[in-house]
Amino acid sequence: MDAKENAKEIRRIIVELAHKSNSPHVGSCLSCVDILTALYFEVLHLEPWEERDIFILSKGHAAMSLYSTLSVKGIIHREILDGYYKNDGTLPAHLDRFSAKGIEVSAGSLGHGFNMGLGIAYGLKLKKSNRKVYALIGDGESQEGSIWEGALFAAKLGLHNFTAIMDYNNLQGYGRAKDICSFEPVTNKWKAFGWYTINIDGHDINAIKNALTEKSNGKPKMIIANTTKGKGVSFMEDELLWHYYIVTDKHKETALEELI
């Protein structure tokens, strides 16, 4: 499959998972699929596994997107998804480090995954390793103070081996990020903190790949990826409802028809 077909397959799995489990956050998951596709199918070095690049989904409530991507990539078996969001199941709603291969850290409390990634990147730099660390954060997540403490830390230490991607869909759980606690001008803020900063269309897989591989002049890199919540399913796109809403039988049927 090419990159676009991989992204469609990942979106189909997310919709099916959300429907089967009655779990929320489908809009947040669909938002970042193209970013995950570019990472896992175009950029991350995963072989040998012991020397792999590290990816951290800091917006851990979008766990279904990572589980689906790992299954399409073949890192986890598709059958493990059957135990998602169940009592005594296999995969929790928020990421658990020990639940499956490819889950690098436990995440869900916003702002933590980003900083764990910085710590890993610092350790790898001290070891003079060529491995790289990537972390995906939400735009609402960037309202956390710990994000900005980490931003200072990374620039001070020149963590050129660390790349953060912001899933900038401008919809968090209770409204527009800019209305709840505005962080604009966000690109200039990251630049002011000493980061190499790029602003792109977060659904253009080639643009994402180019941004991920662009040299950062010895600085940590922040990619502001402009996205649409619920991307790929017309009635979910840019709708606040789909942060928490449940996928019914009818929703699933219509969504999968659009994702053929």
VEXDREN-2710 file (C-alpha; in Angstrom, 1 decimal):
% VEXDREN-2710
k/r/px/py/pz
1/MET/0.0/0.0/0.0
2/ASP/1.2/3.6/-0.6
3/ALA/1.1/6.2/2.1
4/LYS/-2.4/7.4/1.5
5/GLU/-3.8/3.9/1.5
6/ASN/-2.0/3.2/4.8
7/ALA/-3.5/6.3/6.2
8/LYS/-7.0/5.2/5.1
9/GLU/-6.5/1.8/6.6
10/ILE/-5.4/3.3/9.9
11/ARG/-8.4/5.6/9.9
12/ARG/-10.8/2.6/9.2
13/ILE/-9.3/0.7/12.2
14/ILE/-9.7/3.7/14.5
15/VAL/-13.4/4.0/13.6
16/GLU/-13.9/0.3/14.1
17/LEU/-12.1/0.3/17.4
18/ALA/-14.0/3.3/18.7
19/HIS/-17.3/1.8/17.7
20/LYS/-16.6/-1.7/19.1
21/SER/-15.3/-0.3/22.4
22/ASN/-17.6/2.7/22.9
23/SER/-14.6/4.8/23.6
24/PRO/-14.2/8.5/23.0
25/HIS/-11.4/10.6/21.3
26/VAL/-12.0/9.4/17.8
27/GLY/-11.7/13.0/16.5
28/SER/-8.3/13.4/18.2
29/CYS/-7.1/10.1/16.7
30/LEU/-8.2/10.9/13.2
31/SER/-6.4/14.3/13.4
32/CYS/-2.9/12.9/13.7
33/VAL/-3.1/9.9/11.3
34/ASP/-1.1/11.5/8.4
35/ILE/1.6/12.5/10.8
36/LEU/1.9/8.9/12.2
37/THR/1.8/7.6/8.6
38/ALA/4.8/9.8/7.6
39/LEU/6.7/8.8/10.7
40/TYR/6.2/5.0/10.6
41/PHE/6.2/4.5/6.9
42/GLU/8.7/7.1/5.7
43/VAL/11.0/8.4/8.4
44/LEU/11.5/6.3/11.6
45/HIS/14.4/3.8/11.6
46/LEU/13.1/0.7/13.3
47/GLU/15.7/-1.9/12.4
48/PRO/17.4/-3.4/14.2
49/TRP/14.8/-2.9/16.9
50/GLU/17.4/-2.4/19.7
51/GLU/18.8/0.6/17.8
52/ARG/15.4/2.1/16.7
53/ASP/14.3/5.7/16.7
54/ILE/12.0/6.5/19.5
55/PHE/8.4/7.8/19.0
56/ILE/6.3/9.1/21.9
57/LEU/2.6/9.9/21.6
58/SER/2.5/12.5/24.3
59/LYS/-1.2/13.2/23.6
60/GLY/-1.9/9.8/25.1
61/HIS/-5.7/10.1/24.8
62/ALA/-5.2/9.5/21.1
63/ALA/-3.9/6.0/21.9
64/MET/-6.2/4.3/19.2
65/SER/-4.2/6.1/16.5
66/LEU/-0.9/4.7/17.7
67/TYR/-2.4/1.2/18.2
68/SER/-3.8/1.2/14.7
69/THR/-0.6/2.5/13.1
70/LEU/1.5/-0.2/14.9
71/SER/-0.9/-2.9/13.7
72/VAL/-0.8/-1.7/10.0
73/LYS/3.0/-1.4/10.2
74/GLY/3.2/-5.0/11.6
75/ILE/4.8/-4.1/14.9
76/ILE/1.9/-5.5/16.9
77/HIS/-0.6/-8.2/15.9
78/ARG/-4.0/-7.1/14.7
79/GLU/-5.6/-9.5/17.3
80/ILE/-4.3/-7.5/20.2
81/LEU/-6.7/-4.8/19.2
82/ASP/-9.6/-7.0/20.2
83/GLY/-8.6/-6.4/23.9
84/TYR/-8.7/-2.6/23.6
85/TYR/-10.6/-0.7/26.3
86/LYS/-11.9/-3.8/28.1
87/ASN/-11.6/-4.9/31.8
88/ASP/-8.6/-7.1/32.0
89/GLY/-8.0/-6.4/28.3
90/THR/-4.7/-5.9/26.4
91/LEU/-4.6/-2.2/25.5
92/PRO/-5.8/0.7/27.7
93/ALA/-7.5/3.9/26.6
94/HIS/-4.3/5.8/27.5
95/LEU/-0.9/4.4/26.8
96/ASP/0.8/1.9/29.1
97/ARG/4.5/1.3/28.5
98/PHE/4.2/-2.4/29.3
99/SER/1.1/-3.2/27.3
100/ALA/2.6/-3.9/23.8
101/LYS/5.7/-3.6/21.6
102/GLY/6.2/-0.1/20.3
103/ILE/4.7/1.8/23.3
104/GLU/7.8/3.6/24.5
105/VAL/6.3/5.4/27.5
106/SER/3.1/5.6/29.5
107/ALA/1.3/8.8/28.6
108/GLY/-2.0/10.5/29.1
109/SER/-1.3/13.2/31.7
110/LEU/-0.6/16.0/29.2
111/GLY/2.8/17.4/29.1
112/HIS/4.6/14.4/30.5
113/GLY/5.4/12.4/27.3
114/PHE/7.1/15.4/25.7
115/ASN/9.5/15.7/28.7
116/MET/10.2/12.0/28.9
117/GLY/11.2/12.2/25.3
118/LEU/13.6/15.1/26.0
119/GLY/15.2/13.0/28.8
120/ILE/15.6/10.1/26.4
121/ALA/17.1/12.4/23.8
122/TYR/19.6/13.8/26.3
123/GLY/20.7/10.3/27.4
124/LEU/21.2/9.3/23.7
125/LYS/23.2/12.5/23.1
126/LEU/25.5/11.7/26.1
127/LYS/26.0/8.2/24.6
128/LYS/26.8/9.8/21.2
129/SER/24.1/7.6/19.7
130/ASN/22.7/8.3/16.2
131/ARG/19.2/7.4/17.4
132/LYS/16.6/10.1/17.2
133/VAL/13.5/10.9/19.4
134/TYR/10.2/12.2/18.1
135/ALA/7.2/13.3/20.2
136/LEU/3.7/14.2/19.1
137/ILE/1.9/16.8/21.3
138/GLY/-1.6/18.3/21.1
139/ASP/-2.1/22.0/20.7
140/GLY/-4.2/22.0/23.9
141/GLU/-1.3/20.2/25.6
142/SER/1.0/23.1/24.8
143/GLN/-0.9/25.1/27.5
144/GLU/0.8/23.0/30.1
145/GLY/3.7/24.7/31.9
146/SER/5.8/21.6/31.8
147/ILE/5.9/21.9/28.0
148/TRP/7.6/25.3/28.2
149/GLU/10.0/24.1/30.9
150/GLY/11.0/21.3/28.6
151/ALA/11.4/23.8/25.7
152/LEU/13.9/25.8/27.7
153/PHE/15.8/22.6/28.7
154/ALA/16.0/21.3/25.1
155/ALA/17.4/24.5/23.7
156/LYS/19.9/24.9/26.5
157/LEU/21.3/21.4/25.8
158/GLY/21.1/21.7/22.0
159/LEU/19.0/18.5/21.6
160/HIS/19.3/18.3/17.8
161/ASN/18.3/14.7/18.0
162/PHE/14.8/15.6/19.3
163/THR/11.8/16.6/17.1
164/ALA/8.4/17.6/18.4
165/ILE/5.3/17.7/16.2
166/MET/2.3/19.7/17.3
167/ASP/-1.1/18.4/16.1
168/TYR/-2.6/21.8/15.7
169/ASN/-6.3/21.1/15.1
170/ASN/-7.5/24.1/17.2
171/LEU/-10.1/22.0/19.1
172/GLN/-9.5/20.7/22.6
173/GLY/-12.0/19.0/24.9
174/TYR/-14.1/22.1/25.7
175/GLY/-13.6/24.4/22.7
176/ARG/-11.1/26.2/20.5
177/ALA/-7.6/26.2/22.0
178/LYS/-7.3/29.9/21.1
179/ASP/-10.4/30.7/23.1
180/ILE/-9.6/28.6/26.2
181/CYS/-6.0/29.8/26.6
182/SER/-4.4/31.3/23.6
183/PHE/-0.8/30.5/22.8
184/GLU/-0.4/32.5/19.6
185/PRO/1.8/33.4/17.9
186/VAL/2.8/29.8/18.5
187/THR/5.5/29.6/15.8
188/ASN/7.2/32.7/17.0
189/LYS/7.1/31.5/20.6
190/TRP/8.9/28.3/19.8
191/LYS/11.5/30.2/17.8
192/ALA/12.0/32.6/20.7
193/PHE/12.7/29.5/22.9
194/GLY/15.5/28.6/20.6
195/TRP/13.9/25.9/18.5
196/TYR/14.2/25.3/14.8
197/THR/10.5/25.8/13.8
198/ILE/8.6/24.7/10.7
199/ASN/4.9/25.4/9.9
200/ILE/3.2/22.9/7.5
201/ASP/-0.1/21.3/6.4
202/GLY/-0.4/18.4/8.8
203/HIS/-2.3/16.3/6.2
204/ASP/0.2/16.5/3.4
205/ILE/2.3/13.4/3.9
206/ASN/5.2/14.6/1.7
207/ALA/5.3/17.9/3.5
208/ILE/5.4/16.1/6.8
209/LYS/8.2/13.8/5.6
210/ASN/10.2/16.8/4.3
211/ALA/9.8/18.7/7.6
212/LEU/10.8/15.6/9.7
213/THR/14.0/15.1/7.7
214/GLU/15.0/18.8/7.3
215/LYS/18.2/19.6/9.1
216/SER/17.7/21.8/12.2
217/ASN/21.1/23.6/12.5
218/GLY/22.0/21.9/15.8
219/LYS/18.7/22.9/17.5
220/PRO/15.7/20.9/18.7
221/LYS/13.0/21.0/16.1
222/MET/9.3/21.9/16.4
223/ILE/6.9/21.1/13.5
224/ILE/3.6/23.0/13.7
225/ALA/1.3/20.7/11.8
226/ASN/-2.0/22.4/10.9
227/THR/-4.6/19.6/11.1
228/THR/-8.4/19.1/11.2
229/LYS/-9.9/17.2/14.0
230/GLY/-11.8/14.2/12.7
231/LYS/-10.0/14.3/9.4
232/GLY/-11.2/11.9/6.8
233/VAL/-14.8/11.6/8.0
234/SER/-16.9/14.5/6.8
235/PHE/-19.4/14.7/9.7
236/MET/-16.6/14.6/12.3
237/GLU/-14.3/17.1/10.7
238/ASP/-13.7/20.2/12.8
239/GLU/-16.6/19.3/15.2
240/LEU/-16.0/19.6/18.9
241/LEU/-18.6/16.9/19.5
242/TRP/-16.1/14.3/18.3
243/HIS/-13.6/14.8/21.1
244/TYR/-15.8/12.8/23.5
245/TYR/-18.7/11.4/21.4
246/ILE/-19.3/7.7/20.8
247/VAL/-19.4/6.1/17.4
248/THR/-22.8/4.5/16.9
249/ASP/-23.7/1.8/14.4
250/LYS/-24.9/4.4/11.9
251/HIS/-21.8/6.6/12.4
252/LYS/-19.6/3.6/11.8
253/GLU/-21.4/2.6/8.6
254/THR/-21.3/6.1/7.2
255/ALA/-17.7/6.7/8.2
256/LEU/-16.4/3.5/6.6
257/GLU/-18.2/4.3/3.4
258/GLU/-16.2/7.5/3.2
259/LEU/-12.9/5.8/4.0
260/ILE/-13.0/3.3/1.2
END
